[in-house]
Amino acid sequence: MPLQPDPSYVGRFAPSPTGPLHFGSFVAAIASWLDARAAGGRWLLRMEDLDRPRVKSEAADRILAQFDAAGLHWDGEVSWQSRRLDLYREALERLASMEATYWCACTRKEIADSAITPDGAGVYAGTCRGGFARGKSPRAIRVRTKAEAIAFVDRLQGPVEQSVEREVGDFVVFRADNTFAYQLAVVVDDAEQGITDVVRGADLIDSTPRQIHLQRLLGLPAPRYLHVPVAVTAAGEKLSKQKDAAEGSSRDLRAALAFLGHAAPADVADGDLLLWARGAWDPSAIPRRRTISVNAAARSP
């Protein structure tokens, strides 16, 4: 069904400034923007720049230029996670005060060796829940998880359920290099900015139960979630900056809309695509899949 007007809607897009947006992240940005604008809501832009070694000084400006060129204009000022550290520190202290966290001294090799899944996928076994051996150095702060499943209904993908303890284990919220983990930062940011709806790629859907777990611990509201298909290569690999995926641009707008199940009629001029898409936006028309081959999308009518 087409999205109903909701002026209380607050959406956001949160790229990492490690390089320009490729086609896959461009698709997610368009979906996020359209969902907000079709509802008559606000669309905020947040730079997730906590991973300082990977941040490139020119990347944020390039991303903003990509949005401007495509007509994806945002509301208010761009926010930067690197300028919000006090908020994350306060949340971490709150978690510690309720004994929901603990220091972990395990190395990656030790975690792999003690993984509780047969394929060594790295599900943390809770090795340091009761403390770590003398002589070892703390490497990260982990949050305690629970056995009961966390369930939510994604607006596109449908019901999702995960036992975070069994399928992920106690997860990291702070690293010894003084870096706050993505899971904690995104939860704090979404609540502080009043985000009501998160639209992003389906590669992040399995992170959502961890975020809901933190929201519940911190007494924060949970936004609605809509996870759109991720663009992958013919071989099934996700497009990524690290693999030199082609930069997304306004020239890709028609293909991106088709990828999202909103193929524009041929008589809609390129300059009118966003206006047409805003009026035609219907989340239920997006393919209910986690991934779509870029080649397959290009062949769509």
N, C-alpha and C positions, 0 to 999 in steps of 0.2 A: 504494500500500500504506500502511496505517496506520503511523505513526511508532513505531519500537521504543524501549523505555525506554533512556535513556542518561544516567546521572547525571553524566557528565563534560561534558555539553552546557552551554555558556555562550552565551546569546544577548544581544542588546542592541537597544534602539531609541534613535535619536539625533535628536530633533527640533531645529529651529532656533527659539529663542524670539523670533520676529518677529511672532507673533500666535497665536491659538488654533488647534488642529488642525481642519482641515476634513474633510469626509467621506473624501476620498482618503487623507490621512495617517492618519486614524482606522482605515481598512481595513488599512493597512500595519502599524500598531501592533498591531492585533488578530491579524493573521497571525503577527507576530513573537512575541507573547506566547503564542499557542496552540502554536506550534511548540516553544517552550521548555518549556512546562508539560506538553505531551503526552509529551515525552521525559523528564520528571522532572528537568529541568535548571533552571539559574538564568537570570534575566532581568534585565539591568542597564539603567539609564536614564542617558543621557549628553546633556547640553545642548550643542549645537554653536553656541556664542556668540562665535565669532571675528570675525564680520562686525559689529563694534561699531556702526556707524552704523544698521544695520537692526534691532538688538536693541531690544525694548521691555521696560521694567522690569517690567511686570505680566504679560507673556506667559508666562514660565516658571511662575508660580503658577497661571495659568489652565490651562495644559497639565496640570500635576500634578493639579489639581482635576478635569479631564476624565477622567484615568486613574482617580482614586479613585472617581468617580461610576460609572464603567463596570465597576469591579471588576478593573481591570488593575493589580494591585499588583506592585511591583518589589522586587528583592533589594538589600540594602545601601544605601549612600548614593548620591544623585544625583551624578554627576561633571560637571565644567564644563571645557570646553576652555580657557577663558580662564585657568584655574588650572594648566594643564599646559604652559605655554609652554617651560619648561626642557627638557621631553622632546622637543618639536619642534625646539628649537635644537640639541640634541645630535644628533638625526638629521640635520639639515641639515649640521652640521659633518662628520659621518661621510661624507655624500655628497660634500661638497667635498674631503675628504681623499683620496677615490678618483677625483677629477677627473670625477665624474659630473654636475656642475652647472656653470653659467656665468651671468654677469650678462648681461642683455639690455636694450638701450636702445630697442627698437622701440615706437612708439606703436601704438594700435589701428588707426589709418588706414594706417600703414605695413604692418602685418601683413595687413590686408585687401587692400592694393594688391599685395602680394607673395604672396598666397595661391596655393598650388599646385593648387587645384581650380578648375574653370571657373566655378563659381557663387560664388566668393569666400567660401567658408564659413569661412575663417580658419584653415586648417591651417597651422601655423607652418613656414616654409620653412628654418629654421635659420640665419637671416641673421647672428646674432651668435655663432655657434658658435666662430668664430675671433677674436672680439673685435669691438668696435664703434668707429666713427669718433671721432677726437678732437673734443672739444667737445660730445659727446652725454652725457647723464646716464643712469646705470643706473636701470631702472624695475622690474625683476623678476629673480629667479633662476629659471632653467629647468633641468630635468633632461634629460640626453641620452637619447634613445630609440634603439631598434635596429630594423633592417629586418625581422627575423624575426618571424613572427606569434606572439602570445600566445594560447593556447587554454585554455579551462576548460569544465567541464560544469556548467551550472546545474541545480539539482535540479528545477526546473520547466520552464524554457525550453529545456533541452537544450544541445547543443554550441554554444559561442560562440568565435569566432576573430577576432582583430583585429591588424593591423600598426599599432602605435601610431605609429611614425615616419611611415608613409604616410597614415594616416587622421586623426591628431591632430597629430603633430609634437612637438617638444620642448615639454613643458608646464610651466606655472608652479608652483613650490612655495613661493615667498616673494615678496611684493610690496614695493615700495619704501616703502610706508606702514607697514612693520614688521608686516605681517599674514601669518601662515602660511596657505598655501592648503589648501583642504579635502582634496585628494588626499593630501598628506603627513600632515596631522593625523589623518585617519581610519585610515590604515595604522598609525601609531604607537599610537593609542588602542586599536585592536583587538588588537594584539600585546601591549601592556602590560597590558590587562585580561583577557587569556587567552580572547578570543572565539573560539569554535569554529564558530559558525554565524551568518551574516548573512542576515536576511530583510528585504527592503525593496522599494520600488517598482521596476518595470521601467524607469522613466525613468533609473535609475542603472546599468543593466546595461552600457552602453557605457563607463562610467567604470571598470569593474572591471579591464580589462586594464592601465590605468594604475596602479591600485593593486597589481596583481600584479607589475608591473615594479618598483615601489618596494620591495615585499616582497622580491623576489629580490636587489635591490641591497643592501638592509640586512640580508639574512639572516634575515628574519622569516617565521614560518609563515603560510600562506594558509588562511583559514577556508573552510568550505563556503558556497556562495551559493545563495539561493533568491529570485528576483525575481518578485514577484506583479504582476498586471495593474494598470495605473494607471487611476484613475477619470477619465474625460473627459466633456466636454459632448457634446450631440448633434452639435455642429459639429466635434468632434474636439479641442477645446482642453482641456489639462490644468487641473483645478481648482487654484486657487492663492489664497493670502491676498491677493496683490496685486489679484486680480480679484474680491475680496469674496465668495469661495465661502462657503456657509453653514457655520457651525461644527458639527463633528461632536459627537455626544453619546451617552449611553447609550441614548437612544431610537432611535438608528440601528443598534444592535447586530444586530437581526434582519436588517436590510437589508444590513449589512456582511457577515454570515455568508453570506447568499445570493449576494452579489457574489463571495465566495470559493469558491463551489460547495458550500457547506454550509448549505443551506436547512433550517431547523429545522422539525420537525413542528409542526402547529398546536397540539397539546396540550402542548407544552413552554412552561411559563410564562416570562414575560420574566425573572423573577428567577433562573431556572434555565438560562438560555441558555448562559452560559459553562461551566457544569458539563457540560451536554450536549455542547457543542462540543469541550471538552477530551477527552471520551471518543470523539467521532466524528472527530476531526481526522485527515485523510488528505491530505497535500500533493498527491497525484496527482489529487485531485478538483477542484483549483483549475483554472479554464480556462487552457489553455496559450496565452495571448495576452499581448501587451504592453499593450494598452489595452482598456477596456470602457466603453461609454457608460453613464453613471449611469442614464439613462432605460431603457436595455435591461436593466440589472440590476434595476431596480424592477419590470420586467414578468416577471422570472424567477419560476418557481413556488417 
